[in-house]
Amino acid sequence: MSTQNYSKLIHTMLPALPDYIQDYYQSQKAIPIADSTLYQYLHFYQEFLNWLINSGVTAASSPQTVPLTVLEHLSLRDAQAFMAYLLERPSKTHHNKRMTRRSVALRLVGIKALYRFLTEESEPHADGEPYFYRNVWNKVKLKTHTETASYRNHKLQEMLFVDGEDAKFLQWLDQSYAQQLPAKPRRYFEATKVRNLAMIALLFGSGVRVSELVNMNLEDLNMDRHTVQVVRKGNFQDRVNFADWIDPYVQAYLTQRAAIIGYQKPTSPLFVTVVGQKINRIRQNTIEAFFKRYTTDYGRPSTPHKARHTLGTNIYTVTKDVQQVADQLGQTTTSATDLYINLSDKSGKEALREVSETAAKATDHRGHDQA
């Protein structure tokens, strides 16, 4: 979804929310926080206020009329009841499964951000004091991981395309994939193949987020300098380098795009869908769907975000420089790069290999001694 669409959705939603949440929204826009994040948070707050009404915590008739005092005096038991409600609630995409702990944790982060604003960061009156001081959500914790870091890393490694696997995957898509498809899916794949290969190549070759890819315009791509301009989280501009091995895929799409669409303004969407005479910016869920389908058929089910992790891991493996990884991926600190250190670190396996070699030598000596 484009940034403009998020902005429209937000302004449609805001009038149905209380004044104190509208105040929160305005404060976050001044930071600024990305519209996509703010829309997600406002959706969480609407969900929370509706739960307060439906569970009888407040007699308010709508989210807009939930009094601030209800949030101020919310009991720990009620806060925990809301978390339990989320943990038991069916997933929107898989009705036979519950909401994941990660999804619940995202809601907790959003609610804590609202309460931090209400109790610490707001100044609704001339005296400079916040809306209130009691923050019950400081007492609410959620355990999000039920496995070790090593196990998580192993699962993630299975979804990455390191050591040249990204290039092999694209080559397989380009040259072999269509042969295994029935006639109708094959025609659809061939119709969108050049565009989809270019998008996958840019994900692997630049490490941009799929939301950043969706919002690219024609003028953002510079093939001569091998850069693309993106809007990062927080709405700040960044110019990102991309690897030259992806050039053929991107150039093929630009040639096809010009032949099909003809001239468009530089501010026109880079990646589009064409239905009849109508040209639309491609949607994020479209990219996520075909990426998952292609990688699953390849035998390595993955997501577009794992392409970002792939590049981060590849860069760290080559450079051992966390700052370079952070710069490429548009991270303002290096704290998030520990993931790539762990994913590229083979010392654990090397240590076990040495242990095995020592054991093998010991058993060989023992056999010779017994002989």
LUMNU-755707 format. One record per residue (C-alpha): residue number from 1; residue in one letter; x, y, z. Coordinates in steps of 0.25 Angstrom, whole numbers, always signed. Example, Ala and Ser with C-alpha at 12.3 -4.5 7.8 and 13.67 -1.06 7.14 Angstrom:
BEGIN
<n 1; res A; c1 +49; c2 -18; c3 +31> .
<n 2; res S; c1 +55; c2 -4; c3 +29> .
***
This chain:
BEGIN
<n 1; res M; c1 +0; c2 +0; c3 +0> .
<n 2; res S; c1 +5; c2 +14; c3 -4> .
<n 3; res T; c1 +8; c2 +25; c3 +7> .
<n 4; res Q; c1 -3; c2 +33; c3 +1> .
<n 5; res N; c1 -13; c2 +22; c3 +3> .
<n 6; res Y; c1 -9; c2 +20; c3 +18> .
<n 7; res S; c1 -11; c2 +35; c3 +20> .
<n 8; res K; c1 -25; c2 +35; c3 +14> .
<n 9; res L; c1 -28; c2 +23; c3 +23> .
<n 10; res I; c1 -23; c2 +30; c3 +35> .
<n 11; res H; c1 -31; c2 +42; c3 +33> .
<n 12; res T; c1 -43; c2 +34; c3 +31> .
<n 13; res M; c1 -41; c2 +27; c3 +44> .
<n 14; res L; c1 -37; c2 +39; c3 +53> .
<n 15; res P; c1 -50; c2 +45; c3 +55> .
<n 16; res A; c1 -55; c2 +32; c3 +61> .
<n 17; res L; c1 -45; c2 +32; c3 +72> .
<n 18; res P; c1 -44; c2 +40; c3 +85> .
<n 19; res D; c1 -37; c2 +54; c3 +85> .
<n 20; res Y; c1 -25; c2 +48; c3 +94> .
<n 21; res I; c1 -22; c2 +38; c3 +83> .
<n 22; res Q; c1 -23; c2 +49; c3 +72> .
<n 23; res D; c1 -13; c2 +57; c3 +81> .
<n 24; res Y; c1 -4; c2 +45; c3 +81> .
<n 25; res Y; c1 -5; c2 +44; c3 +66> .
<n 26; res Q; c1 -1; c2 +59; c3 +64> .
<n 27; res S; c1 +11; c2 +57; c3 +73> .
<n 28; res Q; c1 +16; c2 +45; c3 +66> .
<n 29; res K; c1 +15; c2 +52; c3 +52> .
<n 30; res A; c1 +24; c2 +63; c3 +57> .
<n 31; res I; c1 +35; c2 +53; c3 +60> .
<n 32; res P; c1 +32; c2 +47; c3 +49> .
<n 33; res I; c1 +27; c2 +33; c3 +50> .
<n 34; res A; c1 +24; c2 +26; c3 +36> .
<n 35; res D; c1 +9; c2 +26; c3 +33> .
<n 36; res S; c1 +9; c2 +11; c3 +31> .
<n 37; res T; c1 +13; c2 +10; c3 +46> .
<n 38; res L; c1 +3; c2 +20; c3 +51> .
<n 39; res Y; c1 -8; c2 +14; c3 +43> .
<n 40; res Q; c1 -5; c2 +0; c3 +49> .
<n 41; res Y; c1 -4; c2 +7; c3 +63> .
<n 42; res L; c1 -17; c2 +14; c3 +62> .
<n 43; res H; c1 -24; c2 +1; c3 +57> .
<n 44; res F; c1 -18; c2 -6; c3 +70> .
<n 45; res Y; c1 -24; c2 +6; c3 +79> .
<n 46; res Q; c1 -38; c2 +4; c3 +72> .
<n 47; res E; c1 -37; c2 -10; c3 +75> .
<n 48; res F; c1 -33; c2 -8; c3 +89> .
<n 49; res L; c1 -44; c2 +2; c3 +92> .
<n 50; res N; c1 -55; c2 -7; c3 +86> .
<n 51; res W; c1 -50; c2 -18; c3 +95> .
<n 52; res L; c1 -52; c2 -8; c3 +107> .
<n 53; res I; c1 -66; c2 -6; c3 +102> .
<n 54; res N; c1 -70; c2 -20; c3 +99> .
<n 55; res S; c1 -64; c2 -26; c3 +112> .
<n 56; res G; c1 -72; c2 -16; c3 +121> .
<n 57; res V; c1 -59; c2 -8; c3 +126> .
<n 58; res T; c1 -66; c2 +4; c3 +121> .
<n 59; res A; c1 -80; c2 +8; c3 +119> .
<n 60; res A; c1 -76; c2 +17; c3 +106> .
<n 61; res S; c1 -84; c2 +14; c3 +94> .
<n 62; res S; c1 -73; c2 +16; c3 +84> .
<n 63; res P; c1 -57; c2 +17; c3 +83> .
<n 64; res Q; c1 -59; c2 +32; c3 +82> .
<n 65; res T; c1 -66; c2 +33; c3 +95> .
<n 66; res V; c1 -57; c2 +25; c3 +104> .
<n 67; res P; c1 -53; c2 +34; c3 +115> .
<n 68; res L; c1 -38; c2 +37; c3 +118> .
<n 69; res T; c1 -41; c2 +33; c3 +132> .
<n 70; res V; c1 -44; c2 +18; c3 +128> .
<n 71; res L; c1 -29; c2 +17; c3 +122> .
<n 72; res E; c1 -24; c2 +24; c3 +135> .
<n 73; res H; c1 -30; c2 +15; c3 +145> .
<n 74; res L; c1 -30; c2 +2; c3 +136> .
<n 75; res S; c1 -27; c2 -9; c3 +146> .
<n 76; res L; c1 -15; c2 -19; c3 +144> .
<n 77; res R; c1 -25; c2 -30; c3 +144> .
<n 78; res D; c1 -33; c2 -24; c3 +132> .
<n 79; res A; c1 -20; c2 -21; c3 +125> .
<n 80; res Q; c1 -16; c2 -36; c3 +126> .
<n 81; res A; c1 -30; c2 -40; c3 +122> .
<n 82; res F; c1 -28; c2 -32; c3 +109> .
<n 83; res M; c1 -15; c2 -39; c3 +106> .
<n 84; res A; c1 -21; c2 -52; c3 +109> .
<n 85; res Y; c1 -32; c2 -49; c3 +99> .
<n 86; res L; c1 -22; c2 -46; c3 +88> .
<n 87; res L; c1 -15; c2 -59; c3 +91> .
<n 88; res E; c1 -28; c2 -67; c3 +90> .
<n 89; res R; c1 -33; c2 -59; c3 +78> .
<n 90; res P; c1 -33; c2 -67; c3 +64> .
<n 91; res S; c1 -23; c2 -62; c3 +54> .
<n 92; res K; c1 -30; c2 -53; c3 +43> .
<n 93; res T; c1 -22; c2 -61; c3 +32> .
<n 94; res H; c1 -23; c2 -75; c3 +38> .
<n 95; res H; c1 -36; c2 -76; c3 +45> .
<n 96; res N; c1 -32; c2 -90; c3 +51> .
<n 97; res K; c1 -20; c2 -84; c3 +58> .
<n 98; res R; c1 -18; c2 -74; c3 +69> .
<n 99; res M; c1 -12; c2 -60; c3 +67> .
<n 100; res T; c1 +4; c2 -62; c3 +68> .
<n 101; res R; c1 +11; c2 -56; c3 +80> .
<n 102; res R; c1 +18; c2 -47; c3 +71> .
<n 103; res S; c1 +5; c2 -41; c3 +66> .
<n 104; res V; c1 +1; c2 -39; c3 +81> .
<n 105; res A; c1 +15; c2 -33; c3 +84> .
<n 106; res L; c1 +13; c2 -23; c3 +73> .
<n 107; res R; c1 +0; c2 -19; c3 +79> .
<n 108; res L; c1 +6; c2 -18; c3 +93> .
<n 109; res V; c1 +17; c2 -9; c3 +87> .
<n 110; res G; c1 +7; c2 +0; c3 +81> .
<n 111; res I; c1 -1; c2 +1; c3 +94> .
<n 112; res K; c1 +11; c2 +4; c3 +102> .
<n 113; res A; c1 +15; c2 +15; c3 +93> .
<n 114; res L; c1 +1; c2 +21; c3 +95> .
<n 115; res Y; c1 +2; c2 +20; c3 +110> .
<n 116; res R; c1 +16; c2 +26; c3 +110> .
<n 117; res F; c1 +11; c2 +38; c3 +102> .
<n 118; res L; c1 -1; c2 +40; c3 +112> .
<n 119; res T; c1 +8; c2 +38; c3 +125> .
<n 120; res E; c1 +21; c2 +44; c3 +121> .
<n 121; res E; c1 +22; c2 +52; c3 +107> .
<n 122; res S; c1 +8; c2 +60; c3 +106> .
<n 123; res E; c1 +5; c2 +74; c3 +111> .
<n 124; res P; c1 -9; c2 +76; c3 +109> .
<n 125; res H; c1 -11; c2 +88; c3 +118> .
<n 126; res A; c1 -3; c2 +100; c3 +121> .
<n 127; res D; c1 +3; c2 +95; c3 +134> .
<n 128; res G; c1 +12; c2 +85; c3 +126> .
<n 129; res E; c1 +7; c2 +73; c3 +133> .
<n 130; res P; c1 +3; c2 +60; c3 +125> .
<n 131; res Y; c1 -11; c2 +54; c3 +124> .
<n 132; res F; c1 -8; c2 +45; c3 +136> .
<n 133; res Y; c1 +3; c2 +38; c3 +143> .
<n 134; res R; c1 -1; c2 +24; c3 +145> .
<n 135; res N; c1 +4; c2 +14; c3 +135> .
<n 136; res V; c1 -2; c2 +0; c3 +137> .
<n 137; res W; c1 +5; c2 -5; c3 +124> .
<n 138; res N; c1 +18; c2 -4; c3 +131> .
<n 139; res K; c1 +14; c2 -16; c3 +139> .
<n 140; res V; c1 +10; c2 -25; c3 +127> .
<n 141; res K; c1 +20; c2 -34; c3 +121> .
<n 142; res L; c1 +19; c2 -44; c3 +109> .
<n 143; res K; c1 +29; c2 -55; c3 +107> .
<n 144; res T; c1 +30; c2 -55; c3 +91> .
<n 145; res H; c1 +40; c2 -66; c3 +89> .
<n 146; res T; c1 +38; c2 -81; c3 +92> .
<n 147; res E; c1 +51; c2 -86; c3 +86> .
<n 148; res T; c1 +66; c2 -83; c3 +87> .
<n 149; res A; c1 +73; c2 -72; c3 +79> .
<n 150; res S; c1 +81; c2 -83; c3 +73> .
<n 151; res Y; c1 +68; c2 -90; c3 +68> .
<n 152; res R; c1 +63; c2 -77; c3 +63> .
<n 153; res N; c1 +75; c2 -75; c3 +55> .
<n 154; res H; c1 +75; c2 -89; c3 +49> .
<n 155; res K; c1 +61; c2 -87; c3 +45> .
<n 156; res L; c1 +64; c2 -73; c3 +39> .
<n 157; res Q; c1 +76; c2 -79; c3 +31> .
<n 158; res E; c1 +67; c2 -89; c3 +24> .
<n 159; res M; c1 +60; c2 -77; c3 +18> .
<n 160; res L; c1 +72; c2 -69; c3 +13> .
<n 161; res F; c1 +79; c2 -70; c3 +0> .
<n 162; res V; c1 +93; c2 -68; c3 +3> .
<n 163; res D; c1 +106; c2 -73; c3 -4> .
<n 164; res G; c1 +101; c2 -70; c3 -17> .
<n 165; res E; c1 +87; c2 -77; c3 -15> .
<n 166; res D; c1 +80; c2 -64; c3 -19> .
<n 167; res A; c1 +86; c2 -63; c3 -33> .
<n 168; res K; c1 +83; c2 -78; c3 -35> .
<n 169; res F; c1 +69; c2 -76; c3 -30> .
<n 170; res L; c1 +67; c2 -65; c3 -40> .
<n 171; res Q; c1 +73; c2 -73; c3 -51> .
<n 172; res W; c1 +64; c2 -84; c3 -48> .
<n 173; res L; c1 +52; c2 -75; c3 -49> .
<n 174; res D; c1 +57; c2 -69; c3 -62> .
<n 175; res Q; c1 +60; c2 -82; c3 -69> .
<n 176; res S; c1 +54; c2 -94; c3 -63> .
<n 177; res Y; c1 +42; c2 -91; c3 -54> .
<n 178; res A; c1 +31; c2 -89; c3 -65> .
<n 179; res Q; c1 +34; c2 -104; c3 -70> .
<n 180; res Q; c1 +28; c2 -110; c3 -58> .
<n 181; res L; c1 +15; c2 -102; c3 -58> .
<n 182; res P; c1 +2; c2 -106; c3 -64> .
<n 183; res A; c1 -3; c2 -98; c3 -76> .
<n 184; res K; c1 -11; c2 -87; c3 -69> .
<n 185; res P; c1 -2; c2 -84; c3 -58> .
<n 186; res R; c1 +10; c2 -84; c3 -68> .
<n 187; res R; c1 +3; c2 -73; c3 -76> .
<n 188; res Y; c1 +1; c2 -64; c3 -64> .
<n 189; res F; c1 +15; c2 -66; c3 -60> .
<n 190; res E; c1 +21; c2 -63; c3 -73> .
<n 191; res A; c1 +12; c2 -50; c3 -74> .
<n 192; res T; c1 +18; c2 -45; c3 -61> .
<n 193; res K; c1 +31; c2 -52; c3 -61> .
<n 194; res V; c1 +40; c2 -40; c3 -65> .
<n 195; res R; c1 +34; c2 -30; c3 -55> .
<n 196; res N; c1 +34; c2 -40; c3 -44> .
<n 197; res L; c1 +49; c2 -45; c3 -46> .
<n 198; res A; c1 +53; c2 -30; c3 -46> .
<n 199; res M; c1 +46; c2 -28; c3 -33> .
<n 200; res I; c1 +52; c2 -40; c3 -27> .
<n 201; res A; c1 +66; c2 -36; c3 -32> .
<n 202; res L; c1 +65; c2 -23; c3 -26> .
<n 203; res L; c1 +61; c2 -29; c3 -12> .
<n 204; res F; c1 +73; c2 -38; c3 -12> .
<n 205; res G; c1 +82; c2 -28; c3 -18> .
<n 206; res S; c1 +79; c2 -15; c3 -10> .
<n 207; res G; c1 +73; c2 -21; c3 +3> .
<n 208; res V; c1 +61; c2 -11; c3 +2> .
<n 209; res R; c1 +49; c2 -14; c3 +10> .
<n 210; res V; c1 +37; c2 -19; c3 +1> .
<n 211; res S; c1 +29; c2 -6; c3 +5> .
<n 212; res E; c1 +41; c2 +2; c3 +0> .
<n 213; res L; c1 +41; c2 -5; c3 -13> .
<n 214; res V; c1 +26; c2 -3; c3 -15> .
<n 215; res N; c1 +27; c2 +12; c3 -13> .
<n 216; res M; c1 +38; c2 +14; c3 -23> .
<n 217; res N; c1 +36; c2 +23; c3 -35> .
<n 218; res L; c1 +43; c2 +23; c3 -48> .
<n 219; res E; c1 +52; c2 +35; c3 -44> .
<n 220; res D; c1 +57; c2 +28; c3 -32> .
<n 221; res L; c1 +65; c2 +17; c3 -40> .
<n 222; res N; c1 +78; c2 +21; c3 -46> .
<n 223; res M; c1 +84; c2 +9; c3 -54> .
<n 224; res D; c1 +97; c2 +17; c3 -57> .
<n 225; res R; c1 +101; c2 +19; c3 -42> .
<n 226; res H; c1 +94; c2 +6; c3 -38> .
<n 227; res T; c1 +86; c2 +13; c3 -27> .
<n 228; res V; c1 +71; c2 +15; c3 -24> .
<n 229; res Q; c1 +65; c2 +25; c3 -15> .
<n 230; res V; c1 +55; c2 +20; c3 -4> .
<n 231; res V; c1 +47; c2 +26; c3 +7> .
<n 232; res R; c1 +52; c2 +19; c3 +20> .
<n 233; res K; c1 +44; c2 +16; c3 +33> .
<n 234; res G; c1 +42; c2 +30; c3 +39> .
<n 235; res N; c1 +40; c2 +36; c3 +26> .
<n 236; res F; c1 +54; c2 +40; c3 +23> .
<n 237; res Q; c1 +61; c2 +39; c3 +9> .
<n 238; res D; c1 +72; c2 +29; c3 +6> .
<n 239; res R; c1 +80; c2 +26; c3 -6> .
<n 240; res V; c1 +83; c2 +11; c3 -7> .
<n 241; res N; c1 +94; c2 +4; c3 -15> .
<n 242; res F; c1 +90; c2 -9; c3 -22> .
<n 243; res A; c1 +99; c2 -20; c3 -27> .
<n 244; res D; c1 +102; c2 -20; c3 -42> .
<n 245; res W; c1 +99; c2 -35; c3 -44> .
<n 246; res I; c1 +84; c2 -32; c3 -44> .
<n 247; res D; c1 +86; c2 -22; c3 -56> .
<n 248; res P; c1 +80; c2 -31; c3 -66> .
<n 249; res Y; c1 +67; c2 -34; c3 -59> .
<n 250; res V; c1 +65; c2 -19; c3 -56> .
<n 251; res Q; c1 +68; c2 -14; c3 -70> .
<n 252; res A; c1 +60; c2 -25; c3 -76> .
<n 253; res Y; c1 +48; c2 -20; c3 -68> .
<n 254; res L; c1 +50; c2 -5; c3 -72> .
<n 255; res T; c1 +51; c2 -9; c3 -86> .
<n 256; res Q; c1 +38; c2 -17; c3 -86> .
<n 257; res R; c1 +31; c2 -6; c3 -77> .
<n 258; res A; c1 +34; c2 +5; c3 -87> .
<n 259; res A; c1 +29; c2 -4; c3 -99> .
<n 260; res I; c1 +16; c2 -7; c3 -92> .
<n 261; res I; c1 +13; c2 +6; c3 -85> .
<n 262; res G; c1 +21; c2 +17; c3 -93> .
<n 263; res Y; c1 +24; c2 +30; c3 -87> .
<n 264; res Q; c1 +21; c2 +33; c3 -73> .
<n 265; res K; c1 +25; c2 +44; c3 -63> .
<n 266; res P; c1 +37; c2 +42; c3 -55> .
<n 267; res T; c1 +28; c2 +42; c3 -43> .
<n 268; res S; c1 +20; c2 +30; c3 -48> .
<n 269; res P; c1 +21; c2 +17; c3 -40> .
<n 270; res L; c1 +33; c2 +8; c3 -44> .
<n 271; res F; c1 +26; c2 -5; c3 -42> .
<n 272; res V; c1 +12; c2 -6; c3 -48> .
<n 273; res T; c1 +1; c2 -15; c3 -51> .
<n 274; res V; c1 -6; c2 -13; c3 -65> .
<n 275; res V; c1 -21; c2 -17; c3 -66> .
<n 276; res G; c1 -26; c2 -12; c3 -79> .
<n 277; res Q; c1 -23; c2 +3; c3 -80> .
<n 278; res K; c1 -22; c2 +4; c3 -65> .
<n 279; res I; c1 -8; c2 +5; c3 -59> .
<n 280; res N; c1 -7; c2 +3; c3 -44> .
<n 281; res R; c1 +5; c2 +3; c3 -34> .
<n 282; res I; c1 +7; c2 -11; c3 -30> .
<n 283; res R; c1 +2; c2 -15; c3 -16> .
<n 284; res Q; c1 +11; c2 -21; c3 -5> .
<n 285; res N; c1 +2; c2 -33; c3 -3> .
<n 286; res T; c1 +4; c2 -37; c3 -18> .
<n 287; res I; c1 +19; c2 -37; c3 -16> .
<n 288; res E; c1 +18; c2 -45; c3 -4> .
<n 289; res A; c1 +9; c2 -55; c3 -10> .
<n 290; res F; c1 +17; c2 -58; c3 -22> .
<n 291; res F; c1 +31; c2 -58; c3 -14> .
<n 292; res K; c1 +25; c2 -69; c3 -5> .
<n 293; res R; c1 +20; c2 -77; c3 -16> .
<n 294; res Y; c1 +33; c2 -77; c3 -24> .
<n 295; res T; c1 +42; c2 -80; c3 -13> .
<n 296; res T; c1 +33; c2 -91; c3 -8> .
<n 297; res D; c1 +33; c2 -97; c3 -22> .
<n 298; res Y; c1 +48; c2 -96; c3 -21> .
<n 299; res G; c1 +49; c2 -104; c3 -8> .
<n 300; res R; c1 +53; c2 -92; c3 +1> .
<n 301; res P; c1 +40; c2 -85; c3 +6> .
<n 302; res S; c1 +43; c2 -71; c3 +9> .
<n 303; res T; c1 +38; c2 -56; c3 +9> .
<n 304; res P; c1 +43; c2 -43; c3 +3> .
<n 305; res H; c1 +48; c2 -39; c3 +17> .
<n 306; res K; c1 +58; c2 -51; c3 +17> .
<n 307; res A; c1 +64; c2 -45; c3 +4> .
<n 308; res R; c1 +68; c2 -33; c3 +13> .
<n 309; res H; c1 +74; c2 -43; c3 +23> .
<n 310; res T; c1 +81; c2 -50; c3 +12> .
<n 311; res L; c1 +88; c2 -38; c3 +7> .
<n 312; res G; c1 +92; c2 -34; c3 +21> .
<n 313; res T; c1 +97; c2 -47; c3 +24> .
<n 314; res N; c1 +105; c2 -47; c3 +11> .
<n 315; res I; c1 +111; c2 -34; c3 +13> .
<n 316; res Y; c1 +115; c2 -37; c3 +27> .
<n 317; res T; c1 +121; c2 -50; c3 +23> .
<n 318; res V; c1 +130; c2 -43; c3 +13> .
<n 319; res T; c1 +134; c2 -30; c3 +21> .
<n 320; res K; c1 +132; c2 -34; c3 +36> .
<n 321; res D; c1 +127; c2 -19; c3 +37> .
<n 322; res V; c1 +114; c2 -17; c3 +44> .
<n 323; res Q; c1 +114; c2 -2; c3 +41> .
<n 324; res Q; c1 +114; c2 -5; c3 +26> .
<n 325; res V; c1 +103; c2 -15; c3 +28> .
<n 326; res A; c1 +95; c2 -4; c3 +35> .
<n 327; res D; c1 +98; c2 +6; c3 +25> .
<n 328; res Q; c1 +93; c2 -3; c3 +13> .
<n 329; res L; c1 +80; c2 -7; c3 +20> .
<n 330; res G; c1 +77; c2 +8; c3 +25> .
<n 331; res Q; c1 +78; c2 +5; c3 +40> .
<n 332; res T; c1 +82; c2 +17; c3 +49> .
<n 333; res T; c1 +89; c2 +8; c3 +59> .
<n 334; res T; c1 +97; c2 -5; c3 +58> .
<n 335; res S; c1 +89; c2 -12; c3 +69> .
<n 336; res A; c1 +81; c2 -19; c3 +59> .
<n 337; res T; c1 +93; c2 -25; c3 +52> .
<n 338; res D; c1 +96; c2 -36; c3 +63> .
<n 339; res L; c1 +86; c2 -44; c3 +55> .
<n 340; res Y; c1 +95; c2 -44; c3 +43> .
<n 341; res I; c1 +107; c2 -47; c3 +51> .
<n 342; res N; c1 +100; c2 -59; c3 +57> .
<n 343; res L; c1 +95; c2 -64; c3 +43> .
<n 344; res S; c1 +109; c2 -63; c3 +37> .
<n 345; res D; c1 +117; c2 -68; c3 +48> .
<n 346; res K; c1 +122; c2 -83; c3 +45> .
<n 347; res S; c1 +131; c2 -84; c3 +58> .
<n 348; res G; c1 +121; c2 -93; c3 +65> .
<n 349; res K; c1 +121; c2 -103; c3 +53> .
<n 350; res E; c1 +136; c2 -102; c3 +52> .
<n 351; res A; c1 +138; c2 -104; c3 +67> .
<n 352; res L; c1 +129; c2 -117; c3 +66> .
<n 353; res R; c1 +137; c2 -121; c3 +54> .
<n 354; res E; c1 +150; c2 -120; c3 +62> .
<n 355; res V; c1 +144; c2 -128; c3 +73> .
<n 356; res S; c1 +140; c2 -139; c3 +63> .
<n 357; res E; c1 +154; c2 -139; c3 +57> .
<n 358; res T; c1 +160; c2 -140; c3 +71> .
<n 359; res A; c1 +150; c2 -152; c3 +74> .
<n 360; res A; c1 +154; c2 -159; c3 +61> .
<n 361; res K; c1 +169; c2 -158; c3 +64> .
<n 362; res A; c1 +166; c2 -163; c3 +78> .
<n 363; res T; c1 +159; c2 -175; c3 +74> .
<n 364; res D; c1 +169; c2 -178; c3 +63> .
<n 365; res H; c1 +180; c2 -178; c3 +73> .
<n 366; res R; c1 +172; c2 -187; c3 +82> .
<n 367; res G; c1 +170; c2 -196; c3 +71> .
<n 368; res H; c1 +185; c2 -196; c3 +68> .
<n 369; res D; c1 +188; c2 -198; c3 +83> .
<n 370; res Q; c1 +179; c2 -210; c3 +84> .
<n 371; res A; c1 +185; c2 -216; c3 +72> .
***
